């Protein structure tokens, strides 16, 4: 049984969507840290980690092999 052609791209788009959510969360953490006058660097590290995660997910979504239907 084979997957429909559009299902092959679902995994790639899902990873890309997760990367976008990670970027949004990183931005929210950065804004929260700046509103706190950068008193605590924990939120900056969280923002940096989420940004890194977003980059990894975006690259993985591009490198994931295409399954031709």
N, C-alpha and C positions, 0 to 999 in steps of 0.2 A: 504494500500500500504506500503510495507516495503522497507527500504533502502538497497542498495547492501552491501555485507559484508565489502568491502573496505571503504565505506563511514563512517562506524562507527569509524574508526581510524583517519579520517580526522581532527576532532575536537581536538583530543589529540595531533596529530602531529602539528597542527596549533599553539596550545599553546606552545609546545616545541620549534617550530621555532621562535615564538615571544620572548621566553626566550633567545634564542641564539642571536637574534638581540639586545635585551636589554644588554646582556653581551658585545657585540661588541661596542655598544654605550657607555657603562660605561668605557670600555677600552680607547675609543677615548677621552672621557672627562678627564680621568686620564692623558693620554699622553699630551693633550692640557694644562692641569693645570701644569704639570711638565715642559713643555717647557716655560711656563710663570713664571718659578722659584717660583711657588706656592705663587704668590703675592696676589691672590684672592682665598679664600676658597670656593667660590660659586661653582666652577667646581668640587671640591672635594665632596661637598654635593650632587651635581647632580650625580656624579659617584656612590656614596654610595647608593643613591635612586634607580638608575637604576640597581645596583647589587641586591638590595633587591627585586625589581620588578621581576628580572630574577629568583631569587630563588622561589618566590611565584608562578610564572607562571609554572616553572618546576615541583614543587610539585603538583600544580593543574592538570597538564597534567598526572601525575601518579595516582592521586586520582579520576580522572574523571571515572565514571563507564563505563565499556565496554558494548556495546550493541551487543549482539550476533545476527547474522543474521539468 
